[in-house]
Amino acid sequence: MAVLVSALFVSACGFTPIYKMDGARGGVLHLAALVLPDSDNGRLLARALKGRWQRDRLAAFDIRISLEATARDTQLNEAGIGARIELSYVLRAELHNRQDGTRRLIDLSHAANVARSGSGADDLAQKRNQARLAMQLLAERLVMRLSRDGVGDQTEGVAR
């Protein structure tokens, strides 16, 4: 009985199960174009999206993505030297509907916090590893969001 009451409560609040994928057939998004930044993070994101989307000239949507990454020292000691590095990543996707010309923005973000080491090379390696992981997570979230919204499963004039 408690499970039924919980299910009713959750469904009444607009909850959508994470496994619900209405859009992309077989997990592959069909897009007219996907434009990524020409940067290290853009290449990491492209690698993370490899095999998750397919160019389709008849697709109803194209996407332009921008990426921002920031790093700042946290937990400063008395000398003002940070003991940790706070990393944040923001993915902004501009979704363009080729059928009606409308545009929509999707913002996704990810944050990480890593300990500063005694070596600048180790800190750089940590930042690179965190960037790779962040781009993988953001790619998954983007694909799930677009799939849930049915973006990658429409062609011009006709929904598949």
C-alpha positions as CSV (number, residue, x, y, z in Angstrom):
1,M,0.0,0.0,0.0
2,A,2.8,2.4,0.9
3,V,4.4,1.8,-2.5
4,L,1.2,2.6,-4.3
5,V,0.8,5.9,-2.3
6,S,4.4,6.8,-3.0
7,A,3.9,6.1,-6.7
8,L,0.8,8.3,-6.9
9,F,2.6,11.1,-5.0
10,V,5.6,11.0,-7.3
11,S,3.6,10.8,-10.5
12,A,1.4,13.7,-9.3
13,C,4.4,16.0,-9.0
14,G,5.4,15.6,-12.6
15,F,8.3,13.2,-12.1
16,T,9.5,11.6,-15.3
17,P,11.5,8.4,-14.9
18,I,15.1,8.7,-16.0
19,Y,14.8,5.6,-18.2
20,K,12.0,7.1,-20.3
21,M,13.6,7.8,-23.6
22,D,10.9,8.9,-26.1
23,G,13.1,10.4,-28.8
24,A,16.1,8.7,-30.3
25,R,15.7,5.3,-31.8
26,G,18.3,3.0,-30.5
27,G,19.9,5.8,-28.4
28,V,21.1,7.7,-31.5
29,L,20.0,11.2,-32.0
30,H,19.2,12.3,-35.6
31,L,20.3,15.9,-36.1
32,A,20.8,18.1,-39.1
33,A,24.0,19.4,-37.6
34,L,25.9,19.5,-34.4
35,V,28.3,22.4,-34.0
36,L,30.9,22.1,-31.2
37,P,33.6,24.5,-30.1
38,D,37.1,24.0,-31.4
39,S,38.8,23.6,-28.1
40,D,40.2,20.9,-25.9
41,N,36.9,20.5,-24.1
42,G,35.0,20.6,-27.4
43,R,37.1,17.7,-28.7
44,L,36.5,15.8,-25.4
45,L,32.8,16.4,-25.8
46,A,32.9,15.3,-29.4
47,R,34.6,12.1,-28.3
48,A,31.9,11.6,-25.6
49,L,29.1,12.1,-28.2
50,K,30.7,9.8,-30.8
51,G,28.1,7.2,-31.8
52,R,25.3,9.0,-29.9
53,W,24.2,11.1,-32.8
54,Q,23.9,10.8,-36.5
55,R,23.8,13.5,-39.2
56,D,20.5,13.4,-41.0
57,R,19.8,16.2,-43.6
58,L,16.0,15.7,-43.0
59,A,16.2,16.1,-39.2
60,A,14.1,18.8,-37.8
61,F,16.7,20.1,-35.4
62,D,20.3,21.3,-35.4
63,I,22.3,22.2,-32.3
64,R,25.1,24.7,-31.6
65,I,27.0,24.1,-28.3
66,S,29.2,26.4,-26.3
67,L,31.3,25.4,-23.3
68,E,32.7,27.4,-20.4
69,A,35.2,26.1,-17.9
70,T,36.4,27.9,-14.8
71,A,38.8,27.0,-12.1
72,R,39.4,28.8,-8.8
73,D,41.3,28.2,-5.6
74,T,39.3,27.5,-2.5
75,Q,40.2,26.9,1.2
76,L,42.9,29.5,1.2
77,N,45.5,29.3,3.9
78,E,47.0,32.4,5.7
79,A,49.4,33.0,2.8
80,G,46.5,33.1,0.4
81,I,47.4,29.8,-1.3
82,G,44.5,27.5,-2.1
83,A,44.4,23.9,-0.8
84,R,41.7,22.9,-3.3
85,I,40.7,23.7,-6.8
86,E,37.0,24.2,-7.6
87,L,36.2,23.4,-11.3
88,S,33.0,24.2,-13.0
89,Y,31.8,23.4,-16.5
90,V,28.8,24.9,-18.3
91,L,27.4,23.5,-21.5
92,R,25.0,25.7,-23.4
93,A,23.1,24.2,-26.3
94,E,21.1,26.3,-28.7
95,L,18.5,24.1,-30.2
96,H,17.2,25.3,-33.6
97,N,13.9,23.9,-34.9
98,R,14.3,24.0,-38.7
99,Q,10.6,23.6,-39.3
100,D,9.4,26.7,-37.5
101,G,12.6,28.6,-36.9
102,T,12.2,28.7,-33.2
103,R,15.3,28.5,-30.9
104,R,15.6,27.1,-27.4
105,L,18.5,27.2,-25.0
106,I,19.5,24.2,-22.8
107,D,22.0,24.9,-20.0
108,L,23.7,22.0,-18.2
109,S,26.5,22.3,-15.6
110,H,28.9,20.1,-13.7
111,A,31.2,21.0,-10.8
112,A,34.1,19.2,-9.2
113,N,36.4,20.0,-6.4
114,V,39.9,18.5,-6.3
115,A,42.8,18.8,-3.8
116,R,45.8,20.9,-4.9
117,S,49.0,18.9,-5.0
118,G,52.5,20.1,-4.5
119,S,53.1,19.8,-8.2
120,G,51.8,22.0,-11.0
121,A,52.0,19.1,-13.4
122,D,49.9,16.9,-11.1
123,D,47.3,19.7,-10.8
124,L,47.2,20.0,-14.6
125,A,46.7,16.3,-14.9
126,Q,43.8,16.4,-12.3
127,K,42.2,19.2,-14.3
128,R,42.4,17.3,-17.5
129,N,41.0,14.2,-16.0
130,Q,38.1,16.2,-14.4
131,A,37.4,17.9,-17.8
132,R,37.3,14.5,-19.5
133,L,34.8,13.2,-16.9
134,A,32.8,16.4,-17.0
135,M,32.4,16.2,-20.8
136,Q,31.3,12.6,-20.6
137,L,28.7,13.4,-17.9
138,L,27.5,16.5,-19.8
139,A,27.2,14.5,-23.0
140,E,25.1,11.8,-21.3
141,R,22.8,14.4,-19.8
142,L,22.5,16.2,-23.1
143,V,21.6,13.0,-25.0
144,M,19.1,12.1,-22.3
145,R,17.5,15.5,-22.3
146,L,17.2,15.7,-26.1
147,S,15.9,12.1,-26.3
148,R,13.3,12.7,-23.6
149,D,12.1,15.8,-25.5
150,G,11.9,13.8,-28.7
151,V,14.4,16.1,-30.5
152,G,16.4,13.5,-32.3
153,D,13.5,11.6,-33.7
154,Q,11.8,14.1,-36.0
155,T,12.3,14.9,-39.6
156,E,11.2,18.0,-41.4
157,G,7.4,18.0,-41.7
158,V,6.9,14.5,-40.1
159,A,7.5,13.0,-36.7
160,R,9.0,9.5,-37.1
